Amino acid sequence: MGCGTGRVAAHLAASGVDVLGADLSPGMVAAARRAHPGLPFLVAAADALPLPDACAGGVLAWYSVIHTAPAGLAAVVAELRRVARPGAPLLAAFQAGHGERDEVAGAYGTDVTLAVHRHDPGRLAALLVAGGFDVRARVERAAEGRERRPQAALLATAR
């Protein structure tokens, strides 16, 4: 979910994982398709994936929930749970905070302005539990190197 240019999807596919990348941005999906023509990518919102129930053996939200406002997280969690098979892992990595919103211009060498939401790891973990996941691990750390914000990751499994 939130495949961007498909870099992580390509890495997973090269490791033998069947992947399907989804992103809200048609431009990102077009870039992913150009860069990785053998992989499937689709334009879709994280809270309305055009996929059947329980079709995913795993869900990766790698720095994609940062583009969802705190008020929209519960709907995203519900949709990810809908498509995840029981027992499927979910890994979410994100910039940590307490709901702050940053405007990022010229991100990643592009001519685009992004809204980046920093989420509270405890709140997102609680939403995952309420939404049908069991949280297995939670990692929080300070910014390192060129990072400007604290980082967090949650590993959960679908009930």
ABEGO torsion letter per residue (X at the ends): XGAEAGAAAAAAAAAGBBBBBBBABAAAAAAAAAABAABBBBBBBAABBBBBBGABABBBBBGAAAABBAAAAAAAAAAAAAABBBGBBBBBBBBBEAGBBBBBBGBGGBBBBBBBBBBBAAAAAAAAAAAGBBBABBBBBBBBEABABBBBBBBBBBX
